Amino acid sequence: MAKTLEKARKQIQKKKNGASIDALHQYSRDSKRLHRAQIRDERLDKIASSKRKQDRPLLERVFFFQEFIRESEQLKAVEFETVRAKINEYVHQYDEELNAIKKERRPGRPASMREDLLGMKVASLEKEQKDGFYMPDLTTETNVQLLDKWEKRSWPYLTNLKWVKIAGNGEVRPALFPPQSN
């Protein structure tokens, strides 16, 4: 949360020897300064919320694989075939919901917004699975232990993890974090 407005308020109040800020003239320099600070705070909050919204799918993906590691109760490297099965499970996690929505829809009716969104999400996940699925490397023990220590809200910690792209044909390529939009 941006704090420019609070800082500007304190500075103006200090300049006025503790007098109320409510007594400022509408077009004074100080009121314009407060207005600029408020606009800046709103803009920074909007940018931060859009960044969080953009990062949410990747965080959910990491959380999914962290839960898988924690369920196995052994913080050891996972075999490649198990990783591929887990990727397949992640990609097809919305299939049941999508099929249920399709069955509920009456014949001849257009698809609902939720159905369209789920369809697009499933299609993009399947395409990514074919081209190269981006995920933390679960085949190394140190990386699995680092993933176990990760807290769900901590974005900077994810740079400590080793990342890979696993293609549909089984090819494993190292990747950088955060993912590049190539």
N, C-alpha and C positions, 0 to 999 in steps of 0.2 A: 504494500500500500504506500503510495507516494505521500510525502509529508511536507511538500512545498507550502501548502496553504497554512499549516500550523506554524511553520517557521516564519512566514511572512507576518502572520498575526502577532506572534510574540515580539518580533522586531518592531512592528508598528506600535504595539502597546508599550514597549520599553521606551520608544522615542517620545511617546505622549505622556510619559511618567505614570503609567498604569491607568490612564483614563480609558473609558469605554470606547471600543472600536465602533460601536453602533452610532456614535456621534459624528462620524465622518461625512463630509459632503459627498454627494453622489458623483461628482466629476473631479474629485481631488486626486492627486497623484497616488495617495495611499489606497484609496478605494480601487483605482485602476490596477495597482499592484496586487491587491487581494484578488481581483477578478482574473488577472493573468495567471496567478498561482492556482486558482481554482480550476481554470480551464486546463492548465498543464497537468494537474493531478488527475482530472477526468480522462485526459488523453492517455496518460501513462497507465491508468487502470484498464482502459479499453485495450491497449496493446498487450498488457500482461494477461488479460482474460482470453484474448484471441490466441496468444502463445500457449496458454494452458490447454485450451480446447484443441489446438493442433497437436500437442504432445500427448494427449490422453490415449489415443489408440496404441501408441508405442508403450506407454506405461502399463496399459492393460495387458499387452502381450508379455511384457517382462513379468508381471504379476502372475500370469497364467503359468509360465514356466517355473517361477519360484515356488508356486504351490505344488507343482509336480515334483520338484526336488524335495520339498519338505514332506510330502506324502510318502516318498520312498524311504524316509527316515535314515538313510545312509547318505552322507555327504560325499559321495564318490562319483567319479566320472560315469556317464551313462553311455551305453552302447549306441552306435550309430543307427541301427535299425529301430531301437526304442525311440530315439529322437525323431526319426522320420514318421513313426506312428503317432507321436505326440503332435507333430506339425499337422498331420492329416486330421487329427482330432480337433485341433485349433481352427483349421480352415473350415471344417464342416460343423462347427458348433451351432450355427444358426439355421441349419437345414430343417430341423424339426419345427422350429417356430415358423419358418417360411412356408413349409408344407401345410401347417395348421391354418395359417392365414389364407392360403390359396383355397383350401377346402371350405372355409367359412364363406368365401365370396360367392355370391350368386352368379350363375352363368350369364354371360353377356355384359356383366358390370366391369367397369375399368378397375385396374389394380389400385389399392389404397396407397397412400404415401408411405406407410410403414412397410408395405410389401415391396414397393419400389426401392426404398432405402436398403432393406435387407438383401434384395436381389443384387443391387450394385455392390454391397459390401462383400457378399459371397463371391461374386464374379471377380472383384479385385483381389480377394484373397487367393482364389484359385489361379489367377494369372500370376500373382507373386510366387505361389508355390511352384509353378512351372518354370518361371524365369529365375528365381532365386529368393528363397524365404529368408528374411533378415531376422536374426535372433542372437541371443547370447550363446556362446560356445559352451555346450554341456558335456563335451567329451574330454575336458581337462578338469582335474580335481580342484586345482586352485581357483579356477573360474566358478565352479559349482559352490565352493565355500564362500566366495565373494558374493555370489548371487543370493545365497542364504542370508547373508548379513544385511542385504539391501532393505531399506525401509521404503514403503510405497510412494511417499511424496518426494523423495530425494532424487532430483534429476541429475545434479552434478556427480553423484556417486556412480552413475552408470558409465561414466568415462573410464572407470577403473576396470570394467569388465572387458573381456575379449569378445568381439563380435564376429559372426560369420554369416555368409549367405549360402544356403543349401539349395542347389538347383534340383529340378524334378528328376534329372538323370543321375543324381547322387553326387554331383561335383560339389566340393566344399571350397569356398573362397573366403579368405579373410576380408573383413569389412571394417570401416571406420564408424565411430560414433561421434555425433549424431549422423543418421543416414543422409547421404547426399541424394539429391533429386536428379539422377542421371537419366 
